[in-house]
Amino acid sequence: MLDINMMTSIDNLDDKDLRKLYTLIGDRIPPSVVYQLKSTKCRCKKCKKGGKGHGAYWYAYFTYKGKTHCIYVGKEKREIKPLEELEKKKIRMGGKK
């Protein structure tokens, strides 16, 4: 819990130090996730000819370290742990970001 002294100290920080604090805190708080249901298109004949695509499938969007990430969730919506899913995605892609 924040106490009065800590709040006063935060109030006295300049913009540069506030940004540093924000970055430190932001790296420790799991990002909030927004779920979206959308259709996707592939390279099949139907999609190439302007079809409506496949799905709809659930995707999770979140911002982490200043970058927005998209994670495929699947046909059924499920709650995800964004940082764990991001790590799995990096491993599947061979360590690429």
N, CA and C of each residue as an Amber inpcrd file, in Angstrom:
protein
   291
   0.8430000  -1.1800000   0.0000000   0.0000000   0.0000000   0.0000000
   0.8880000   1.2430000   0.0000000   0.5060000   2.2460000  -0.7680000
   1.2700000   3.4850000  -0.8230000   1.0170000   4.3190000   0.4210000
   2.0880000   4.8850000   0.9550000   1.9100000   5.7680000   2.1070000
   2.0520000   7.2250000   1.6600000   1.8080000   8.1440000   2.5670000
   1.8330000   9.5810000   2.2700000   3.2170000  10.0190000   1.8000000
   4.2720000   9.5190000   2.4340000   5.6380000   9.9110000   2.0560000
   5.9630000   9.4850000   0.6300000   5.5410000   8.2760000   0.2660000
   5.7980000   7.7930000  -1.0820000   5.0430000   8.6320000  -2.1070000
   3.8030000   8.9380000  -1.8220000   3.0020000   9.7640000  -2.7440000
   3.6250000  11.1510000  -2.9060000   4.1040000  11.7270000  -1.8120000
   4.7530000  13.0450000  -1.8670000   6.0140000  12.9660000  -2.7130000
   6.7800000  11.8980000  -2.5410000   8.0060000  11.7240000  -3.3290000
   7.6890000  11.6170000  -4.8110000   6.6520000  10.8730000  -5.1410000
   6.2490000  10.7280000  -6.5460000   5.7920000  12.0680000  -7.1040000
   5.0350000  12.8250000  -6.3130000   4.5640000  14.1440000  -6.7590000
   5.7120000  15.0960000  -7.0480000   6.8600000  14.8950000  -6.3980000
   8.0020000  15.7960000  -6.5650000   8.9480000  15.3890000  -7.6910000
   8.6880000  14.2840000  -8.3590000   9.5500000  13.8410000  -9.4640000
   9.3430000  14.7240000 -10.6900000  10.4360000  14.9290000 -11.4480000
  10.2970000  15.6600000 -12.7090000   9.8470000  14.6830000 -13.7980000
   9.5650000  15.2180000 -14.9870000   9.0390000  14.3840000 -16.0790000
   9.9670000  13.2280000 -16.4350000  11.2620000  13.4870000 -16.4640000
  12.2330000  12.4490000 -16.8280000  12.1910000  11.2890000 -15.8280000
  12.1920000  11.6220000 -14.5420000  12.1550000  10.5780000 -13.5210000
  10.8020000   9.8670000 -13.4690000   9.7170000  10.6020000 -13.7450000
   8.4020000   9.9640000 -13.8060000   8.3440000   8.9320000 -14.9230000
   8.9500000   9.2540000 -16.0670000   8.9820000   8.2910000 -17.1900000
   9.7790000   7.0430000 -16.8170000  10.9040000   7.2260000 -16.1140000
  11.6970000   6.0740000 -15.6630000  10.8820000   5.1970000 -14.7150000
  10.1950000   5.8380000 -13.7840000   9.3530000   5.1050000 -12.8350000
   8.2420000   4.3610000 -13.5630000   7.6210000   5.0310000 -14.5220000
   6.5420000   4.4280000 -15.3080000   7.0570000   3.1870000 -16.0450000
   8.2520000   3.2750000 -16.6220000   8.8370000   2.1390000 -17.3410000
   9.1120000   0.9870000 -16.3810000   9.6780000   1.2950000 -15.2230000
   9.9630000   0.2450000 -14.2340000   8.6870000  -0.4530000 -13.7710000
   7.6680000   0.3260000 -13.4950000   6.4020000  -0.2490000 -13.0370000
   5.7360000  -1.0290000 -14.1630000   5.7370000  -0.4530000 -15.3500000
   5.0840000  -1.0860000 -16.5010000   5.6600000  -2.4450000 -16.8430000
   6.9660000  -2.6270000 -16.6040000   7.6070000  -3.9170000 -16.8900000
   7.2160000  -4.9880000 -15.8730000   6.6230000  -4.5840000 -14.7590000
   6.2570000  -5.5330000 -13.7070000   4.7630000  -5.8490000 -13.6630000
   3.9770000  -5.0730000 -14.3960000   2.5290000  -5.2670000 -14.4060000
   2.1460000  -6.0070000 -15.6820000   1.4200000  -7.1200000 -15.5720000
   0.9940000  -7.8120000 -16.7880000   0.1050000  -6.8940000 -17.6340000
   0.2980000  -6.9140000 -18.9430000  -0.5070000  -6.0400000 -19.7960000
  -1.9770000  -6.4650000 -19.8130000  -2.8420000  -5.4910000 -20.0210000
  -4.2600000  -5.8170000 -20.1720000  -4.4820000  -6.3210000 -21.5940000
  -5.4380000  -7.2210000 -21.7390000  -5.6730000  -7.8960000 -23.0100000
  -7.0430000  -7.5120000 -23.5590000  -7.0850000  -7.2590000 -24.8680000
  -8.3380000  -7.0110000 -25.5700000  -8.5350000  -8.1800000 -26.5310000
  -9.7050000  -8.8060000 -26.4820000 -10.0030000  -9.9480000 -27.3420000
 -10.8600000  -9.4870000 -28.5100000 -10.5490000 -10.0280000 -29.6940000
 -11.3080000  -9.6600000 -30.8900000 -11.5920000 -10.9110000 -31.7090000
 -12.8110000 -11.0000000 -32.1870000 -13.2430000 -12.0950000 -33.0530000
 -13.1710000 -11.5940000 -34.4850000 -12.3910000 -12.2950000 -35.3440000
 -12.2870000 -11.8350000 -36.7300000 -12.0460000 -13.0040000 -37.6800000
 -12.4220000 -12.7800000 -38.9280000 -12.1850000 -13.7640000 -39.9840000
 -10.7790000 -13.5790000 -40.5300000 -10.2320000 -14.6630000 -41.0870000
  -8.9040000 -14.5780000 -41.6880000  -8.9590000 -15.1040000 -43.1090000
  -8.0130000 -14.6680000 -43.9070000  -7.9190000 -15.1320000 -45.2920000
  -6.5950000 -15.8510000 -45.4770000  -6.6290000 -16.8760000 -46.3090000
  -5.4200000 -17.6470000 -46.5810000  -5.1400000 -17.5880000 -48.0840000
  -4.4260000 -18.5530000 -48.5840000  -4.0790000 -18.5600000 -50.0080000
  -4.9160000 -19.5580000 -50.8160000  -6.0010000 -20.0430000 -50.2320000
  -6.8430000 -20.9730000 -50.9750000  -7.5720000 -20.2210000 -52.1010000
  -8.0990000 -20.9680000 -53.0560000  -8.7720000 -20.3590000 -54.2100000
  -9.9180000 -19.4530000 -53.7990000 -10.6970000 -19.9000000 -52.8220000
 -11.8570000 -19.1320000 -52.3820000 -11.4440000 -17.7710000 -51.8160000
 -10.4050000 -17.7720000 -50.9930000  -9.9420000 -16.5140000 -50.3870000
  -9.3090000 -15.6030000 -51.4410000  -8.5460000 -16.2000000 -52.3650000
  -7.8970000 -15.4010000 -53.4050000  -8.9120000 -14.7100000 -54.3060000
 -10.0670000 -15.3480000 -54.4830000 -11.0950000 -14.7730000 -55.3520000
 -11.9950000 -13.7910000 -54.6130000 -11.6090000 -13.3770000 -53.4260000
 -12.3780000 -12.3790000 -52.6940000 -13.4220000 -12.9510000 -51.7550000
 -13.2860000 -14.2020000 -51.3790000 -14.2230000 -14.8070000 -50.4410000
 -14.1490000 -14.1350000 -49.0750000 -15.0990000 -14.4790000 -48.2230000
 -15.1620000 -13.8300000 -46.9070000 -14.0930000 -14.3290000 -45.9390000
 -13.4190000 -15.3920000 -46.2590000 -12.3640000 -15.9110000 -45.4030000
 -12.8520000 -17.0310000 -44.5070000 -12.0370000 -17.3790000 -43.5650000
 -12.3280000 -18.4810000 -42.6430000 -12.5510000 -17.9290000 -41.2390000
 -13.2290000 -18.6920000 -40.4310000 -13.4160000 -18.2480000 -39.0430000
 -14.8610000 -17.9270000 -38.7890000 -15.0820000 -17.2340000 -37.8410000
 -14.2120000 -16.2820000 -37.1680000 -13.4220000 -16.9490000 -36.0420000
 -12.2200000 -16.3670000 -35.7830000 -11.3250000 -16.8600000 -34.7630000
 -11.0490000 -15.7560000 -33.7550000 -10.7140000 -16.1710000 -32.5340000
 -10.3990000 -15.2130000 -31.4820000  -8.9160000 -14.8630000 -31.4990000
  -8.6380000 -13.5830000 -31.3410000  -7.2740000 -13.0730000 -31.2220000
  -7.1950000 -12.2110000 -29.9720000  -6.0340000 -12.2240000 -29.3320000
  -5.7920000 -11.3970000 -28.1520000  -4.7690000 -10.3300000 -28.5220000
  -5.0570000  -9.0880000 -28.1900000  -4.1550000  -7.9730000 -28.4540000
  -3.7380000  -7.3450000 -27.1360000  -2.4530000  -7.0160000 -27.0330000
  -1.9570000  -6.3200000 -25.8450000  -0.6750000  -5.5740000 -26.2150000
  -0.3520000  -4.5780000 -25.4110000   0.8640000  -3.7960000 -25.6290000
   1.8420000  -4.1210000 -24.5130000   3.0660000  -4.4340000 -24.9090000
   4.1170000  -4.7590000 -23.9560000   5.4060000  -4.1070000 -24.4200000
   6.0450000  -3.3560000 -23.5340000   7.2770000  -2.6340000 -23.8350000
   7.1390000  -1.7820000 -25.0920000   5.9990000  -1.1180000 -25.2110000
   5.7750000  -0.1720000 -26.2970000   5.4000000  -0.7840000 -27.6290000
   5.2080000  -2.0910000 -27.6800000   4.8620000  -2.7590000 -28.9380000
   3.5470000  -3.5190000 -28.7740000   2.6630000  -3.3990000 -29.7560000
   1.3920000  -4.1220000 -29.7220000   1.5920000  -5.5170000 -30.2890000
   1.0910000  -6.5020000 -29.5670000   1.2320000  -7.9100000 -29.9700000
  -0.1370000  -8.5140000 -30.2240000  -0.1730000  -9.4610000 -31.1380000
  -1.3950000 -10.1830000 -31.4670000  -1.1180000 -11.6680000 -31.2840000
  -1.9590000 -12.3250000 -30.5080000  -1.8260000 -13.7640000 -30.2490000
  -3.0980000 -14.4640000 -30.7170000  -2.9240000 -15.4960000 -31.5240000
  -4.0580000 -16.3140000 -31.9500000  -4.5540000 -17.1040000 -30.7480000
  -5.8560000 -17.0350000 -30.4690000  -6.4520000 -17.7490000 -29.3290000
  -7.1450000 -19.0190000 -29.8080000  -7.8980000 -18.9360000 -30.9090000
  -8.5510000 -20.1140000 -31.4540000 -10.0270000 -19.9090000 -31.7170000
 -10.7140000 -20.9880000 -32.0090000 -12.1500000 -20.9540000 -32.3080000
 -12.9520000 -20.5850000 -31.0650000 -12.4960000 -21.0670000 -29.9060000
 -13.1690000 -20.7830000 -28.6410000 -12.3760000 -19.7310000 -27.8790000
 -13.0790000 -18.7780000 -27.3180000 -12.4040000 -17.7490000 -26.5280000
 -11.9610000 -18.3480000 -25.2040000 -10.7300000 -18.0350000 -24.8180000
 -10.2020000 -18.4370000 -23.5200000  -9.3120000 -17.3060000 -23.0160000
  -9.2440000 -17.1830000 -21.7170000  -8.3720000 -16.1700000 -21.1310000
  -6.9240000 -16.6320000 -21.2880000  -6.0510000 -15.7030000 -21.6320000
  -4.6410000 -16.0510000 -21.7860000  -3.8010000 -15.2620000 -20.7910000
  -2.5960000 -15.7590000 -20.5520000  -1.5750000 -15.0150000 -19.8040000
  -0.6600000 -14.4370000 -20.8780000  -0.7900000 -13.1450000 -21.1540000
  -0.1480000 -12.5690000 -22.3440000   1.3560000 -12.7770000 -22.4300000
   2.0870000 -12.6170000 -21.3400000   3.5390000 -12.7450000 -21.4210000
   3.9710000 -14.1900000 -21.6390000   3.2420000 -15.1460000 -21.0760000
   3.5410000 -16.5590000 -21.3240000   3.2740000 -16.9140000 -22.7840000
   2.1500000 -16.4430000 -23.3180000   1.8040000 -16.7200000 -24.7150000
   2.7980000 -16.0560000 -25.6720000   3.2750000 -14.8620000 -25.3160000
   4.2620000 -14.1680000 -26.1490000   5.5570000 -14.9670000 -26.1890000
   5.9670000 -15.5090000 -25.0520000   7.1800000 -16.3260000 -25.0030000
   7.0180000 -17.5870000 -25.8540000   5.8570000 -18.2390000 -25.7750000
   5.5900000 -19.4270000 -26.6010000   5.6480000 -19.0820000 -28.0820000
   5.0900000 -17.9280000 -28.4370000   5.0780000 -17.4910000 -29.8350000
   6.5090000 -17.2700000 -30.3310000   7.3650000 -16.6680000 -29.5060000
   8.7580000 -16.4440000 -29.8840000   9.4740000 -17.7700000 -30.1010000
   9.2130000 -18.7510000 -29.2280000   9.8400000 -20.0680000 -29.3690000
   9.3940000 -20.7360000 -30.6690000   8.0720000 -20.6630000 -30.9800000
   7.5560000 -21.2570000 -32.2160000   8.1760000 -20.6240000 -33.4480000
   8.4860000 -19.3280000 -33.3480000   9.0610000 -18.6120000 -34.4930000
  10.5750000 -18.7250000 -34.5440000  11.1350000 -19.5780000 -33.7080000
  12.5800000 -19.7940000 -33.7240000  13.3670000 -18.7160000 -33.0210000
  12.7660000 -18.0950000 -32.0030000  13.4760000 -17.0830000 -31.2330000
  13.4200000 -15.6920000 -31.8150000  12.7450000 -15.5310000 -32.9540000
  12.6390000 -14.2080000 -33.5710000  11.6280000 -13.3720000 -32.8080000
  11.8190000 -12.0530000 -32.8720000  10.8900000 -11.1440000 -32.1930000
   9.7390000 -10.7790000 -33.0760000
